[in-house]
Amino acid sequence: MAKPPPPPARTQQIAEAPAHTGTTNGKGAAPPPVAVVHNLKKPESGDLKPLNFKVDPEFHRQFKSYAASHGISMVELLREGFALVREHRGGI
């Protein structure tokens, strides 16, 4: 089988890119320092943050059932259990 012919030569000149001035990295200007300081604040004490992990279905059923039968939320049960573990093993 014969080779295909090469593509035609370019007749137009490619415009040169502007010289790099060193002020940006191609992604735009960096934000001012005061714009990123807000991420150092601690969350309010009443705010909740998700704690996401997986457990087997039987453990989940038992955990939820225990919390419900004692009239507490699953979060309260987890907090009480964690407090007992820290007390037993040595806390932070």
C-alpha positions in Angstrom: 0.0 0.0 0.0 1.3 3.5 -0.9 2.1 6.1 1.7 -0.4 9.1 1.8 1.1 12.4 0.6 2.3 14.8 3.3 0.0 17.7 4.3 0.4 20.9 2.4 3.0 23.4 3.7 1.7 26.4 5.7 1.8 29.6 3.9 0.9 31.9 6.7 3.2 32.8 9.5 2.2 31.8 13.1 1.7 34.9 15.3 4.2 35.0 18.1 2.9 34.8 21.6 3.4 37.9 23.7 6.5 37.9 25.9 6.0 36.6 29.5 6.0 39.5 31.9 6.2 37.4 35.1 3.1 38.9 36.6 0.9 35.8 36.2 1.3 32.1 35.7 -1.2 31.8 32.9 -4.1 31.2 35.3 -4.7 34.9 36.2 -3.7 37.0 39.0 -3.3 35.5 42.5 -6.0 36.5 45.0 -5.1 39.2 47.5 -3.9 37.7 50.8 -6.9 38.9 52.8 -9.2 36.9 50.5 -8.0 33.5 51.8 -7.6 34.2 55.5 -11.2 33.1 56.2 -10.3 29.4 56.0 -8.4 29.7 59.3 -11.5 30.4 61.4 -12.7 27.6 63.6 -16.4 26.6 63.0 -19.0 27.8 65.4 -19.6 25.4 68.3 -23.2 24.7 67.2 -22.2 23.9 63.6 -22.1 20.2 62.6 -19.7 18.7 60.2 -20.5 15.4 58.5 -18.6 12.3 59.7 -18.8 9.8 56.8 -17.8 6.2 57.2 -19.2 2.8 56.3 -20.3 0.1 58.7 -21.9 -3.3 58.0 -25.7 -3.3 57.9 -26.1 -5.4 61.0 -24.0 -3.0 63.1 -25.9 -0.1 61.7 -29.3 -1.7 62.6 -28.1 -2.5 66.2 -26.6 1.0 66.7 -29.7 2.7 65.4 -32.0 0.4 67.4 -30.0 1.0 70.6 -30.1 4.8 70.2 -33.9 4.8 69.4 -34.7 2.5 72.3 -32.9 4.8 74.7 -34.4 7.9 73.3 -31.1 9.5 72.1 -29.8 10.3 68.6 -27.2 8.3 66.9 -24.9 11.3 67.2 -25.4 11.4 70.9 -24.6 7.7 71.2 -21.5 8.1 69.1 -20.3 11.0 71.3 -21.0 9.1 74.5 -19.2 6.0 73.2 -16.2 8.1 72.1 -16.0 9.9 75.4 -15.9 6.4 77.2 -13.1 5.2 74.9 -11.1 8.4 75.5 -11.6 8.0 79.2 -10.5 4.3 79.1 -7.6 4.6 76.7 -6.4 8.1 77.6 -7.8 11.2 76.1 -6.5 13.8 73.8 
